[in-house]
Amino acid sequence: MRFNTALLHSKKMGDEHTGATLTPVCQSSAFYQSSAEQHEKLFHNKANGYSYTRINNPTIAAFEERMSALEGGIASIACSSGMAAITNALLNIVNAGQEIVASTSLYGGSIDVFHDFEAFGIKTVFVDVSDAQAVEAAITDRTRVIFAETIGNPKLDVVDIEALAQLAHRHGLPLVMDNTVATAYLVQPLALGADIVVNSTSKYINGSSNSISGVLTDSGRFKWDKERYPGMAEYARFGKFAYTAKLRNGLFRNTGACMAPQTAFYNLIGMETLGIRMERICANALALVQFLEKQPGITVNYPGLEHSRWHAIADKQLERGYGGILTIRVGSKERAFALMNALTIPKIVSNIGDTKTLIIHPESTLNAHSTEEEKADAGVYDDLIRISAGIEDIEDLIEDFTQALQSLDAE
Ligand SMILES: *Cc1c(COP(=O)(O)O)cnc(C)c1O
């Protein structure tokens, strides 16, 4: 099946008991059991079934299955947010006294949470992951994982996943990729060698910004060395499902950042149109890029631009388009604010991946907690505006940018 058909039909559609074409919302915290024996089996992983929604629930499980199919993994765990998914994905395998190697070009919230990990004895070394030597130099015998975004938010650098995965594997390390900005519509990191992929499903997967959620998906391929990852030893009996079994029987279950069944339902609906939304969003982003490139005093950053530093890798790695996010630099913070205030269709929102076009000034908002050096490394400048293209009619967007730019020049 091709991309859009698979979104609808790759897994059992709806509910086989009633013929409902959508998966019903199982709005129940807990599930009764046929016998005490059955309940015992469930608690010892000796039977399939549901016990308590913090651990799993049929609506959430349906969403997890669809995410596994979308990302080409063997198992997924749905979480209450993208940040919860990132935290679970990493803390499942990194302990106090150990280290993470992460890209300098990350979503601001991810940079913040890595700093929070310091209080628990976990250090993160940030490097430019396009520089293989720098990555090699950052790896020590305490490193347990490498983390990057497929398209960095908001730097829009495109990471060479194949090369980074090979480097990680040479050092016996798993590669965790955040695929939120690109989505599986543009690239499947697991197919290129990454071991675990995380998505903030609050964004393009949900599609219309009606709820916060995240998910992690395991390829099942990484061979967990018992000395390096001693916590994995007792889960070795789950074979290729060891990583997700450890999470679901441990940190994920016990810290309780589970997805709400209603959110899983919204995400299942949103996912059905991921392909057609991304097609339109990528086309709108590209049209905006082409229009803005011609405007004096504006520089545009987009991996689809031929003069982009990341164009070659974007062309090689991304299928079907270059993504829905672009950034522009307009000369000063004052001009950036004036342009944002003059636009009427794009809304000032700290979010991406909506049906509506969204704009933000990252330097004063998302990266408010970053140091000057972190901002420079993340490609965040005080005259930079991030634009997340929506599905509006492109003519309306271009007319709106035209009037907003004219109002700037009139001042
Ligand atoms: C939004 C975002 C996150 C965090 O996701 P939440 O659902 O807001 O917790 C993580 N990574 C990237 C790239 C994001 O854009």
The ligand as a Gaussian input file, in Angstrom:
#p B3LYP/6-31G(d) Opt

LIG

0 1
 C        6.757000      20.525000      20.117000
 C        7.979000      19.709000      20.023000
 C        8.361000      18.871000      21.072000
 C        7.604000      18.808000      22.374000
 O        6.342000      18.255000      22.203000
 P        5.094000      18.570000      23.210000
 O        4.031000      17.705000      22.641000
 O        4.828000      20.021000      23.127000
 O        5.540000      18.141000      24.566000
 C        9.503000      18.115000      20.910000
 N       10.226000      18.176000      19.782000
 C        9.895000      18.977000      18.749000
 C       10.749000      19.008000      17.535000
 C        8.755000      19.765000      18.837000
 O        8.438000      20.585000      17.816000

